[in-house]
């Protein structure tokens, strides 16, 4: 297939070329007719990205002594392209752990020659961003081609809904020709975290992007005997119930030409999908090593693998929540019975 003309430059650049004033987040997520729930999500995204442009221009190192700054400043990002027709077949940021600046640079690389007339047999792109911040979201939308905008809008609308709403969709979109398929799912969940690993991201003044609840209320006013309970009560004061969201969207024109993007909240996870290794051993979205040359995933199989993997993780997170609540409730019942 020939690369769609709308894929040679970003959607926002096309809008600018038409001499239309661009306010990046509202312009990118513009929808007519708009609904109040959609407008709230756009407002959340705009507030979330408020200082993103500054962060892209001025790299800020995380302060390891400050737990809030350490976990908020830099997301973990990864990009992988597969195609025999890439204009830049090898570039320094491919298949590496990326910070905001490196992510932005990788997304700005021109992948196709606008003057090319040869058909592209296969081209897939996969993007993973763990704990995205405003800078990484801005870098992302500034590079999205017009044919993929509808899918990315749905991804961001799901990710920035407060409270988050579970969703699963498989649709055809004719918002920008040629028509594209969109496979997307948004999975909210809760997990046990600690005060040091809370999600401190904001989407407005004093408005947390994700809910979090201290588990201090699980402590009994009068302690009871028992080594296990004493250990549990000592830990409850440091624990929080942290909300998270896992969002995936895949869009394209065929099994051979598609893009996948994953936004993942994993502040609390001791084993993140992207570790400190410079070159990841596996695709963080599906946690399987990249296919050998000549082999590739269909978008449907890729989406199903990502969905199954994350549902398994959510089961583990919720089992951990149930475990902590059970300890407290069992001892609370015992305490009441003994009173």
VEXDREN-2710 file (C-alpha; in Angstrom, 1 decimal):
% VEXDREN-2710
k/r/px/py/pz
1/UNK/0.0/0.0/0.0
2/UNK/1.0/3.6/-0.5
3/UNK/1.5/5.7/2.6
4/UNK/-1.5/8.0/3.1
5/UNK/-0.8/11.6/2.3
6/UNK/-1.9/12.5/5.8
7/UNK/0.9/10.5/7.3
8/UNK/3.8/12.6/6.0
9/UNK/3.3/15.4/8.6
10/UNK/1.6/15.8/11.9
11/UNK/-2.1/16.8/12.1
12/UNK/-1.2/20.0/14.1
13/UNK/1.2/21.0/11.3
14/UNK/-1.5/20.6/8.7
15/UNK/-3.8/22.8/10.8
16/UNK/-1.1/25.4/11.1
17/UNK/-0.5/25.3/7.3
18/UNK/-4.2/26.2/6.9
19/UNK/-3.5/29.4/8.9
20/UNK/-5.7/28.3/11.7
21/UNK/-4.7/29.3/15.2
22/UNK/-3.6/26.3/17.2
23/UNK/-4.1/25.8/20.9
24/UNK/-2.5/22.3/20.9
25/UNK/-4.7/20.2/23.3
26/UNK/-8.1/21.7/22.4
27/UNK/-7.2/21.8/18.7
28/UNK/-6.1/18.2/18.7
29/UNK/-9.1/16.9/20.7
30/UNK/-11.7/19.1/19.0
31/UNK/-14.9/17.2/18.6
32/UNK/-18.3/18.4/17.1
33/UNK/-20.8/18.2/18.5
34/UNK/-19.1/18.2/21.9
35/UNK/-20.5/16.7/25.1
36/UNK/-19.9/18.0/28.7
37/UNK/-18.0/14.8/29.6
38/UNK/-15.7/15.2/26.6
39/UNK/-15.1/18.9/27.5
40/UNK/-14.1/17.8/31.0
41/UNK/-11.6/15.3/29.6
42/UNK/-10.1/18.0/27.3
43/UNK/-9.8/20.4/30.2
44/UNK/-8.1/17.7/32.3
45/UNK/-5.6/17.0/29.5
46/UNK/-4.9/20.7/28.9
47/UNK/-4.3/21.3/32.7
48/UNK/-2.1/18.1/32.8
49/UNK/0.1/19.4/29.9
50/UNK/0.3/23.0/31.2
51/UNK/4.0/23.0/31.8
52/UNK/4.9/20.3/29.3
53/UNK/6.4/22.6/26.7
54/UNK/8.8/24.0/29.3
55/UNK/9.9/20.5/30.3
56/UNK/10.6/19.6/26.6
57/UNK/12.8/22.7/26.2
58/UNK/14.6/22.5/29.6
59/UNK/15.5/19.0/30.7
60/UNK/14.9/18.5/34.5
61/UNK/16.8/15.8/36.3
62/UNK/14.8/13.9/38.9
63/UNK/15.7/14.7/42.5
64/UNK/16.2/11.3/44.0
65/UNK/16.0/12.7/47.5
66/UNK/12.4/14.0/46.8
67/UNK/10.0/11.1/46.4
68/UNK/7.4/13.2/44.6
69/UNK/9.9/14.7/42.1
70/UNK/11.6/11.3/41.7
71/UNK/8.5/9.5/40.5
72/UNK/6.9/12.4/38.6
73/UNK/9.5/14.2/36.5
74/UNK/10.4/11.6/33.9
75/UNK/8.3/8.9/32.4
76/UNK/9.7/5.7/31.0
77/UNK/9.2/5.6/27.2
78/UNK/10.0/3.2/24.4
79/UNK/9.5/3.3/20.6
80/UNK/10.0/0.5/18.1
81/UNK/9.4/0.6/14.3
82/UNK/9.4/-2.3/12.0
83/UNK/9.6/-1.7/8.2
84/UNK/12.0/-2.5/5.4
85/UNK/11.1/0.9/3.9
86/UNK/12.0/3.3/6.7
87/UNK/13.7/6.5/5.6
88/UNK/15.8/6.3/8.7
89/UNK/16.2/2.5/9.2
90/UNK/18.5/2.9/12.2
91/UNK/18.4/5.8/14.6
92/UNK/19.9/6.3/18.1
93/UNK/16.6/6.2/20.0
94/UNK/15.1/3.0/18.5
95/UNK/14.3/0.3/21.1
96/UNK/15.8/2.1/24.0
97/UNK/14.6/3.4/27.3
98/UNK/13.8/7.1/26.6
99/UNK/13.3/10.2/28.6
100/UNK/11.1/13.2/27.6
101/UNK/13.7/14.8/25.4
102/UNK/14.7/11.6/23.6
103/UNK/11.0/10.6/23.2
104/UNK/10.3/14.0/21.6
105/UNK/13.3/13.7/19.2
106/UNK/12.3/10.1/18.2
107/UNK/8.8/11.1/17.4
108/UNK/10.0/14.0/15.2
109/UNK/12.1/11.8/13.0
110/UNK/10.6/11.7/9.4
111/UNK/10.0/8.0/8.8
112/UNK/8.9/8.2/5.1
113/UNK/10.1/10.1/2.0
114/UNK/7.2/12.3/0.9
115/UNK/8.3/11.9/-2.7
116/UNK/8.5/8.1/-2.6
117/UNK/6.2/6.3/-5.0
118/UNK/7.0/2.7/-3.9
119/UNK/4.5/0.8/-1.9
120/UNK/5.2/0.0/1.7
121/UNK/4.8/-3.7/2.3
122/UNK/4.9/-3.6/6.1
123/UNK/5.2/-0.8/8.7
124/UNK/4.3/-1.1/12.3
125/UNK/5.1/1.3/15.2
126/UNK/4.8/0.6/18.9
127/UNK/5.0/3.3/21.6
128/UNK/5.0/2.7/25.3
129/UNK/4.9/5.5/27.9
130/UNK/5.0/4.5/31.6
131/UNK/3.7/7.1/34.0
132/UNK/3.3/9.8/31.2
133/UNK/3.6/13.5/32.2
134/UNK/2.6/16.6/30.4
135/UNK/5.8/16.8/28.3
136/UNK/5.4/13.2/27.0
137/UNK/1.8/13.8/26.1
138/UNK/2.6/17.0/24.2
139/UNK/5.5/15.3/22.4
140/UNK/3.1/12.6/21.4
141/UNK/0.2/14.7/20.0
142/UNK/2.7/17.0/18.1
143/UNK/3.8/14.0/16.1
144/UNK/0.4/12.3/15.4
145/UNK/-0.4/12.1/11.7
146/UNK/-3.9/13.1/10.6
147/UNK/-5.0/9.6/9.8
148/UNK/-4.4/8.5/13.4
149/UNK/-5.9/11.5/15.2
150/UNK/-9.3/9.9/15.8
151/UNK/-7.7/6.9/17.6
152/UNK/-5.4/9.1/19.7
153/UNK/-8.3/11.3/20.7
154/UNK/-10.1/8.2/22.0
155/UNK/-7.0/7.1/23.8
156/UNK/-6.5/10.4/25.6
157/UNK/-10.2/10.8/26.3
158/UNK/-10.1/7.5/28.2
159/UNK/-6.9/8.2/29.9
160/UNK/-7.9/11.7/31.2
161/UNK/-11.5/10.8/32.3
162/UNK/-11.9/11.5/36.0
163/UNK/-12.9/9.1/37.5
164/UNK/-11.6/6.7/34.8
165/UNK/-14.2/4.6/33.0
166/UNK/-13.5/1.1/31.6
167/UNK/-14.0/0.8/27.9
168/UNK/-13.4/-1.5/25.0
169/UNK/-13.9/-0.6/21.4
170/UNK/-13.3/-2.0/17.9
171/UNK/-14.5/0.5/15.2
172/UNK/-13.9/1.8/11.7
173/UNK/-13.1/5.5/11.5
174/UNK/-13.6/7.7/8.4
175/UNK/-12.7/10.9/10.2
176/UNK/-9.7/11.4/7.9
177/UNK/-9.3/9.4/4.6
178/UNK/-8.4/6.7/4.1
179/UNK/-10.6/4.9/6.6
180/UNK/-8.8/3.4/9.6
181/UNK/-9.6/0.7/12.1
182/UNK/-9.3/1.5/15.8
183/UNK/-8.9/-1.1/18.6
184/UNK/-8.8/0.5/22.0
185/UNK/-9.3/-0.4/25.6
186/UNK/-9.1/1.5/28.9
187/UNK/-8.7/-0.5/32.1
188/UNK/-8.9/1.4/35.5
189/UNK/-7.8/-0.5/38.6
190/UNK/-6.7/-0.1/42.2
191/UNK/-3.4/-1.3/43.7
192/UNK/-1.7/-1.2/47.1
193/UNK/1.1/1.4/47.1
194/UNK/3.1/3.3/49.6
195/UNK/3.2/7.0/50.5
196/UNK/6.6/7.2/48.8
197/UNK/5.2/5.7/45.5
198/UNK/2.0/7.7/45.3
199/UNK/0.9/9.2/42.0
200/UNK/1.3/13.0/42.5
201/UNK/0.3/14.1/39.0
202/UNK/-2.3/16.8/38.7
203/UNK/-4.9/17.7/36.1
204/UNK/-5.9/21.1/37.7
205/UNK/-5.3/23.1/40.8
206/UNK/-5.4/20.7/43.8
207/UNK/-7.0/18.1/41.5
208/UNK/-5.2/14.7/41.4
209/UNK/-5.3/12.9/38.1
210/UNK/-5.7/9.6/40.0
211/UNK/-7.6/8.9/43.3
212/UNK/-5.6/7.7/46.3
213/UNK/-6.8/6.7/49.8
214/UNK/-4.7/6.4/52.9
215/UNK/-5.1/3.1/54.6
216/UNK/-4.5/4.5/58.1
217/UNK/-8.2/4.0/58.8
218/UNK/-7.6/0.3/58.8
219/UNK/-5.8/0.7/62.2
220/UNK/-7.8/-0.2/65.3
221/UNK/-8.0/2.4/68.0
222/UNK/-6.8/-0.2/70.5
223/UNK/-4.1/-2.6/69.4
224/UNK/-4.6/-6.3/69.9
225/UNK/-2.0/-9.0/70.5
226/UNK/-0.6/-11.1/67.8
227/UNK/2.7/-10.7/65.9
228/UNK/1.1/-10.9/62.5
229/UNK/-1.4/-8.2/63.3
230/UNK/1.3/-6.0/64.8
231/UNK/3.3/-6.3/61.6
232/UNK/0.2/-5.5/59.6
233/UNK/-0.7/-2.5/61.6
234/UNK/2.8/-1.1/61.4
235/UNK/2.6/-1.3/57.6
236/UNK/-0.9/0.1/57.2
237/UNK/0.2/3.6/58.2
238/UNK/2.5/3.7/55.2
239/UNK/0.1/2.2/52.7
240/UNK/-2.3/3.9/50.2
241/UNK/-4.9/2.5/47.9
242/UNK/-3.8/3.9/44.5
243/UNK/-5.9/4.2/41.4
244/UNK/-4.3/3.5/38.1
245/UNK/-5.2/3.3/34.4
246/UNK/-3.8/1.1/31.6
247/UNK/-4.8/2.5/28.1
248/UNK/-4.0/0.9/24.8
249/UNK/-5.0/2.0/21.3
250/UNK/-4.1/0.5/17.9
251/UNK/-5.0/2.2/14.6
252/UNK/-4.1/1.7/11.0
253/UNK/-5.3/0.8/7.5
254/UNK/-4.4/-2.9/7.3
255/UNK/-2.7/-5.8/9.1
256/UNK/0.6/-4.6/7.7
257/UNK/0.3/-0.9/8.5
258/UNK/-0.6/0.1/12.0
259/UNK/0.5/2.0/15.1
260/UNK/0.1/0.9/18.8
261/UNK/0.4/3.2/21.8
262/UNK/0.2/2.3/25.5
263/UNK/-0.2/4.7/28.4
264/UNK/0.5/2.9/31.7
265/UNK/0.3/3.9/35.3
266/UNK/2.8/1.8/37.3
267/UNK/4.2/4.1/40.0
268/UNK/3.6/1.4/42.6
269/UNK/4.9/-1.6/40.7
270/UNK/8.2/-2.9/42.0
271/UNK/8.7/-4.7/38.7
272/UNK/7.9/-2.1/36.0
273/UNK/7.5/-3.1/32.3
274/UNK/10.5/-0.9/31.5
275/UNK/13.5/-1.4/33.7
276/UNK/16.8/0.5/33.8
277/UNK/18.3/-1.6/31.0
278/UNK/19.2/0.7/28.1
279/UNK/17.9/-1.8/25.5
280/UNK/14.7/-3.6/26.7
281/UNK/14.8/-7.4/26.2
282/UNK/11.1/-7.4/25.3
283/UNK/8.3/-5.3/24.0
284/UNK/6.9/-3.7/27.2
285/UNK/3.3/-3.6/25.9
286/UNK/3.0/-7.4/25.5
287/UNK/6.3/-8.4/27.3
288/UNK/7.4/-10.7/24.5
289/UNK/10.7/-10.3/22.6
290/UNK/10.3/-8.5/19.3
291/UNK/9.6/-10.8/16.3
292/UNK/12.4/-12.0/14.2
293/UNK/12.9/-10.3/10.8
294/UNK/10.1/-11.2/8.5
295/UNK/7.7/-12.0/11.4
296/UNK/5.2/-9.5/12.8
297/UNK/2.0/-9.4/14.9
298/UNK/-1.4/-8.7/13.4
299/UNK/-3.0/-5.7/15.2
300/UNK/-5.8/-8.0/16.6
301/UNK/-3.4/-10.5/18.0
302/UNK/-1.3/-7.7/19.5
303/UNK/-4.2/-6.1/21.2
304/UNK/-5.5/-9.4/22.6
305/UNK/-2.0/-10.2/24.0
306/UNK/-1.8/-6.8/25.7
307/UNK/-5.3/-7.1/27.1
308/UNK/-4.7/-10.6/28.5
309/UNK/-1.4/-9.6/30.1
310/UNK/-2.9/-6.5/31.8
311/UNK/-6.0/-8.3/33.0
312/UNK/-3.7/-10.8/34.7
313/UNK/-1.8/-8.0/36.4
314/UNK/-5.1/-6.4/37.5
315/UNK/-6.2/-9.7/39.1
316/UNK/-2.9/-9.7/41.1
317/UNK/-3.3/-6.1/42.1
318/UNK/-6.9/-6.6/43.4
319/UNK/-5.9/-9.9/45.1
320/UNK/-3.3/-7.8/47.1
321/UNK/-6.0/-5.3/48.0
322/UNK/-8.3/-8.1/49.2
323/UNK/-5.5/-9.6/51.3
324/UNK/-4.8/-6.3/53.2
325/UNK/-8.5/-5.6/53.8
326/UNK/-9.1/-9.2/55.0
327/UNK/-6.3/-8.9/57.7
328/UNK/-7.8/-5.7/59.0
329/UNK/-11.5/-6.9/58.9
330/UNK/-10.7/-10.2/60.5
331/UNK/-9.0/-8.5/63.5
332/UNK/-11.7/-5.8/63.7
333/UNK/-14.3/-8.5/64.0
334/UNK/-12.3/-10.3/66.6
335/UNK/-11.8/-7.0/68.5
336/UNK/-15.6/-6.3/68.5
337/UNK/-16.4/-9.9/69.5
338/UNK/-14.0/-9.6/72.5
339/UNK/-15.4/-6.2/73.7
END
